[in-house]
Amino acid sequence: MSAASVERLRALCGGPRDGALLRFALASALASAGEAAAAIAELDHALAFDPHYSAAWKLLGTVRAAAGDPAAAIVAFERGIAAANGRGDVQAAREMSVLLRRLQRT
């Protein structure tokens, strides 16, 4: 995503359309742009809106691992697996389980 797209998403934050999906989209764009710290902050906002949002947990774990914080990534994946299982999101739980095992092996 371009910097203009990130700015358009940021402009929506705090307004009536603010929520987990908006923050997730913004975090995804920031992660793609290599802005890990900003992406993590937005994922924290997304999870504050919806702590059971398994895609946000998966992205949070992925970004934290890429940023060199495997311990925090493991915690994110574990919490994400619990959230996914709670919602019956079997595929997300499986994907995070694979990522978690990879981190635990290193």
C-alpha positions, 0 to 999 in steps of 0.5 A: 500500500502507498503512503497515501493509502496509509494516510487515508486509513489513519484519517478514519481512525477515531471516527465513526468507522473506527474499529478492529477491521480498520485498525487491522487494515492499517496495521497490515499496510504499515507492516507491508511498508516495513513499519513494524512498531506502528503496525504493532501499535495498530494491532494492539488497537484492533485487539482492544476493539475485538480481543477474539480477532484471530487474523489480528493475532496472527498478524501481530505474531508475524510482525513481532517475529519479523521484528526480532521479538520471538517471545512476544510473537509466541505469546501472540500466537498462543493467544490467537490460537485460543481466540480462534478456537473460541470462535471455531476458526479452525484454519486460523488456529492451524496456521498459527499453530504451525507458526508457533511450532516454527518459532519454538524450534528456533 
